[in-house]
Amino acid sequence: MAELSGIPGPLPAKNRRIGVMTSGGDAPGMNGVVRAVVRMSISEGCEAYGIYEGYDGLVKGGDKIKQMFWGDVRGWLSEGGTLIGTARCKEFTQRSGRLRAAKNMVQKGIDALIICGGDGSLTGADIFRAEWPGLLDELVQTRELSVEEVERFKVLNIVGLVGSIDNDMSSTDATIGCYSSLGRICQAVDFIDSTAFSHQRAFVIEVMGRHCGWLALMAGVSTGADFIFIPEKPPARDWEDQMCRIIGKHRQLGKRKTIVIVAEGAHDLELNKISPDRVKDLLSNRLHLDTRITTLGHVQRGGNACAYDRMLSTLQGVEAVGAVLDASPTKPIPVICVIENKIVRKPLMDAVRLTQEVAKAIGSKEFDRAMDLRGAEFGEYYNAYMTTTATDQPDLHLPKNKHMRVAIIHVGAPAGGMNSATRAAVAYCLARGHTPIAIHNGFPGLCRHHGDKPLGSVREVSWLDVEGWISKGGSEIGTNRGLPSEDLEKTAECFNLYKFDALFVVGGFEAFTAVSELRKARKEFPAFKIPIVILPATISNNVPGTEYSIGSDTCLNALVDYCDAIKQSASSSRRRVFVVETQGGRSGYIATIAGLSIGATAVYTPEEGINIKMLARDIEHLRQSFAKDQGQSRAGKLILRNEHASKTYTTEIIADMIREEANGRFESRFAVPGHVQQGGTPSPMDRVRAVRLAVKCVQLLEDFAGKSKDEIAEDEMSVAVIGIKGASVVFGPMERLEKEETDWKDRRPKKEYWLKLKAVVDTLSGRPKESDCCETCGKAK
């Protein structure tokens, strides 16, 4: 069909011209959305258009709406803010403004919109779609457009994504940007911690969150703050006395520092604002603490996106394009959400309505309803915080006959969040009247050094012992790869000697193997007939029974930061490829998710392996890419290779092969970050999930209090693994996981949920498919 009045003609089949825009406050990860939408649209045969400056650009049109091509979004994943801009637009709130926006879209041939913004921006999108037929009719009646010109634009498809640092949208566990913002807060509090400790000071820290306390709550959980104030759950009427009592008790126990976190929308039960100044005056005048106020402000909004927000924005952007192509006139506008570990579509206006209901509930003082509307996960985090923060909570104590001696042990390699989990387990145990016992240096430490003088490896733990562990990397009680099978008899003897009633194991595949050995040895050694639970903690994320392991997010952040620096070097030289070796054991999870988060050209995993034909295709792809770059910026390339992807094609050999085949047209280097991936400060996600899951683990152990050894052994859930699977947190019985879900040879689950994400990495990097290339030379057919 010929173009009408400059309006582009239709694309073949059902392909669309998709506009993408960012609106409202900027959030880290928005650029990842734009990149994913542009490249996924092109790969699906559609055209992509960037709408600059949000709704303002949609209303003004002209050069504010530009077609975007593959290379236009190169390097965008590592950039903060939004590179296509965002702006407030009063005109769009009026019908006349929306009329101009409709005309601009028709003139550009755009028949679908993907909008990343907050609830206000997405509400505007719903109004726009509802009015769309009437807007087109009016444009025809006023002769601004003809009947023929609007004929194929009768339906406007819109998909929403939530970009918001506040994480204030209901129906999703995380919004794009919220974990990056939480990272800024945690880093600031960690820095403040050291000066507060040095001078025995108190700090009152104000964070963003006018109607949503997610940032304040999660910051409280992940930094071990002494007290928090959030809009959804105001403190008790005697909160001034309560806060001073808790903080005073902490000081009496020997704590040198005090941290109070206040959401900007904090208030009391009568909706009277609780300001940082008011909190400061209380701490200064009542407790005589040297107190300072820190308002973090827009520091929380800026900077590049963390690994999780890069992955989330990419996967949601890809899903949004799929939703556009699946759309029909009868379907409501979908919003792309994430529940635990699963990307899902939900009706946009249902999510917006629930979000707005929270503010209404707070305004009408229905605080329990406000908490319910935030979702079960929010409530669980709040309860976990309250249980693990205050030291003296006699009302939470169980009857004495339900008290347990709970042993805590770390097994395997260190992982970020191990200490956070241990701190939470200890605090929860003490709150409930249990006795927490730390086993230092794993099973070898238990067997060889339990009786050492003056201090053995089996030690009861106090609150003050673990209070400062929330932000510490590594393992404060020591971890070891040794297994109980090295001396089962001695292990059982120690279990009896120290009268363990339950065992909480934190670790990776070695921990899984160790607990399997204990379960199988129960018949011979009754000492093992106690409840045992594993909290998976490993950078490899290879524990059966879960899709997420504590420590994997910390590793990804370290690897992404490393790769960003490497890519900057590669881009500065312009014609350079870096082959980076990742850890991860025989699981390609870290390599794949990091590849998704940095925009890797190719990812090599143990599951897929490496062969010469694959290398030939990738080298030819690199030749073609560099030949077409025409001096563009951000032209450096990264290839990620898991350490066990191939015995033959090592990281160095692959780099040498690329260099040899390049014939001087581009260069190649290799880099091995090594144990950098294991160390460092745990990420906020690993901290908060460690706390939540550790509390759930001890609650499972409590279910067996008072039962006989035989009763415990007969229950399959007496030995279990906690995990996140899809949209749920679940406990998996160890025996079933061993038999049905474990690949013992390669030390990983039989089914790995992330394998399908490998195709997304390849699609967004433009990596050619095997079927599209010549088998001999690797060139495209």
Summary of the structure (lengths in Angstrom):
residues: 781
radius of gyration: 27.9
end to end distance: 30.0
largest distance: 93.4
contacts: 2938
relative contact order: 0.10
helix: 48%
strand: 17%
